[in-house]
Amino acid sequence: MEDKQNNLISSLRDHPLIIVIRLENDFFSDSKKRDKLLIKIKNLSNLGIKNIEIGWDSNPEWINLMSDIKNDFHSINLGAASICSIDALNATSSLNLSYSMSPHFKKGIHLKAIKYNQLLIPGISNIESFKEAIKLGYKIIKIYPVSNLGMRFLDKLKELQRSDIFFIGAGGIGSKDIKNLLDNGYNALVIGKELKNQIPDKDLNIWLKNLKK
């Protein structure tokens, strides 16, 4: 797991943004939605997005979908979002993804992920979970939700732990927040539903252009 953490940290230092795409409830019953998803990923890739997470789905076809995306988009660092059960963890095990994320810290699931050598980044919202995640060897922590916890919580975590922890912010973040959050302590950010239809808006386009400079 340590190598996967180091590789992801290195990747996110170059491009500190992850876009989350969650599938509609009827996604697998409508083939047109699959085609639209692939077009959406292609457009994001063409605009310079390097990291994309797809929300886990219990439908057996989810694994095939993820495998196809991984094979078709080699420039995308593909991850899985909302891994909060053993079933979800097992579904990702055959995909050999670079990373996946959980919304909250559940020690049992994270212990199993470590056993499988899967990088399942824990979502942290309190000091106790943070300390437990560090004990398990995590160097990457997701603070969730940022919109509620704010900057003070991040400052508290930094006071407790050495400076080599890589902090990812998620939850309620919009494109307009990217620069401020990165300038004030977060190492990378996750944007989900706040980016309507995962179509880059004016603020995201400006940030992407500045990133290339």
C-alpha positions in Angstrom: 0.0 0.0 0.0 2.9 2.3 0.7 4.0 2.3 -3.0 0.4 3.1 -4.1 0.2 6.0 -1.6 3.5 7.4 -2.8 2.5 7.1 -6.5 -0.8 8.8 -5.9 0.8 11.6 -3.9 3.3 12.2 -6.7 0.5 12.3 -9.3 -1.7 14.7 -7.2 1.2 17.1 -6.6 1.3 17.6 -10.4 -2.5 17.8 -10.8 -4.3 18.3 -7.4 -7.9 17.8 -8.5 -10.1 14.8 -8.7 -13.5 14.9 -10.4 -16.2 12.5 -9.1 -18.9 11.1 -11.3 -21.8 9.3 -9.8 -24.0 7.0 -11.9 -27.8 7.5 -12.1 -30.0 4.8 -10.6 -31.1 3.6 -14.0 -27.6 3.9 -15.6 -27.2 0.2 -16.5 -30.7 -0.1 -18.0 -30.0 2.6 -20.6 -27.1 2.1 -23.0 -27.2 5.7 -24.1 -26.1 6.8 -20.6 -23.0 4.6 -20.9 -22.1 6.3 -24.2 -22.7 9.7 -22.7 -20.5 8.9 -19.7 -17.6 7.9 -22.0 -18.0 11.1 -24.0 -18.0 13.1 -20.7 -14.7 11.4 -19.6 -13.2 12.0 -23.0 -14.1 15.7 -22.8 -12.7 16.0 -19.3 -9.5 14.4 -20.4 -9.1 16.7 -23.4 -9.5 19.7 -21.1 -6.6 18.5 -18.9 -8.4 16.6 -16.1 -6.1 13.7 -14.9 -8.0 12.2 -12.0 -11.5 10.8 -12.2 -13.5 8.8 -9.6 -16.5 6.8 -10.5 -19.0 6.1 -7.8 -19.4 2.4 -6.9 -22.6 0.7 -8.0 -23.8 -2.7 -6.8 -24.8 -3.7 -10.4 -22.5 -6.5 -11.6 -21.9 -4.5 -14.8 -20.1 -1.8 -12.8 -16.9 -3.9 -12.8 -17.0 -4.2 -16.6 -17.7 -0.5 -17.0 -14.7 0.4 -14.8 -12.5 -2.1 -16.7 -13.5 -0.5 -20.0 -12.8 3.0 -18.8 -9.4 2.0 -17.5 -8.5 0.4 -20.7 -9.8 3.2 -23.0 -8.4 6.2 -21.1 -4.8 5.5 -20.3 -4.2 9.2 -19.4 -6.8 9.1 -16.6 -5.9 8.1 -13.1 -9.1 6.1 -12.4 -10.4 5.6 -8.9 -13.6 4.4 -7.2 -15.7 6.5 -4.9 -18.1 5.6 -2.1 -16.4 2.4 -1.0 -18.1 1.9 2.4 -18.9 -1.8 2.5 -17.1 -5.1 2.1 -19.1 -5.8 -1.1 -17.9 -2.5 -2.6 -14.3 -3.3 -1.6 -14.5 -6.8 -3.1 -15.9 -5.3 -6.3 -12.8 -3.2 -6.8 -10.2 -5.8 -5.9 -10.0 -7.3 -9.4 -9.6 -3.9 -11.1 -6.2 -3.0 -9.6 -7.1 0.7 -9.4 -4.7 3.3 -8.3 -6.9 4.3 -5.5 -10.5 4.4 -4.1 -12.1 6.5 -1.4 -14.5 5.9 1.5 -16.8 8.7 2.8 -16.0 7.7 6.4 -13.4 5.8 8.4 -14.5 2.2 9.1 -11.6 0.3 10.6 -12.7 -3.2 9.5 -13.0 -2.2 5.9 -9.7 -0.4 5.9 -7.9 -3.4 7.5 -9.2 -5.6 4.8 -8.2 -3.1 2.1 -4.7 -3.1 3.5 -4.7 -6.9 3.4 -5.7 -6.8 -0.2 -3.0 -4.1 -0.9 -5.8 -1.7 -2.0 -5.4 2.0 -1.4 -8.7 2.9 0.2 -8.4 6.5 1.3 -10.4 7.1 4.5 -12.8 10.0 4.9 -12.1 11.8 8.2 -14.4 14.1 10.1 -13.0 13.8 13.7 -9.8 13.6 15.6 -10.2 10.0 16.8 -10.6 8.6 13.3 -7.6 10.6 12.1 -5.4 9.0 14.8 -6.7 5.5 14.0 -6.0 6.0 10.2 -2.5 7.2 10.9 -1.8 4.1 13.1 -2.8 2.0 10.1 -0.1 3.6 8.0 -2.2 6.1 6.0 -0.2 9.0 4.6 -3.2 10.2 2.5 -6.2 11.5 4.4 -9.5 12.8 2.9 -11.2 15.5 5.0 -14.9 15.2 4.5 -17.1 17.3 4.4 -14.9 20.4 4.0 -18.0 22.6 3.7 -18.9 21.8 7.3 -15.4 21.3 8.9 -13.7 24.3 7.4 -10.1 25.3 7.7 -9.9 25.0 11.5 -10.3 21.2 11.4 -7.4 20.9 9.0 -5.3 23.2 11.2 -6.0 20.9 14.2 -4.9 17.8 12.3 -1.7 19.5 11.2 -1.0 20.4 14.9 -1.4 16.7 15.8 0.7 15.1 13.1 3.9 15.5 11.2 3.9 17.5 8.0 4.2 14.6 5.6 0.5 13.7 5.6 -1.2 14.5 2.3 -4.6 16.1 2.8 -7.4 15.8 0.3 -10.4 18.0 0.8 -13.9 16.8 -0.3 -17.5 17.7 0.2 -19.3 20.9 -0.9 -16.3 22.2 -2.9 -17.0 24.3 -6.0 -14.6 25.4 -8.7 -14.5 28.9 -7.1 -13.0 27.4 -4.0 -10.0 25.5 -5.6 -7.4 28.2 -5.4 -8.2 29.3 -1.8 -8.3 25.8 -0.4 -5.0 24.8 -2.1 -3.4 28.0 -1.0 -4.4 27.4 2.6 -3.2 23.9 3.4 -5.0 21.3 1.3 -2.8 19.3 -1.0 -5.6 18.2 -3.4 -9.3 18.5 -3.8 -12.3 16.5 -4.9 -15.2 18.1 -6.8 -18.5 16.3 -7.3 -22.0 17.5 -7.7 -21.0 21.1 -7.2 -19.7 20.9 -10.8 -23.0 20.6 -12.7 -22.9 17.6 -15.0 -19.1 17.5 -14.6 -18.8 20.2 -17.2 -16.0 22.6 -16.4 -17.3 26.1 -15.6 -15.5 29.4 -15.9 -13.6 29.1 -12.6 -12.4 25.6 -13.4 -11.3 26.5 -16.9 -9.3 29.4 -15.5 -7.6 27.2 -12.9 -6.8 24.5 -15.5 -5.2 27.2 -17.7 -3.1 28.5 -14.8 -2.0 25.0 -13.9 -0.5 24.5 -17.4 1.6 27.6 -17.0 
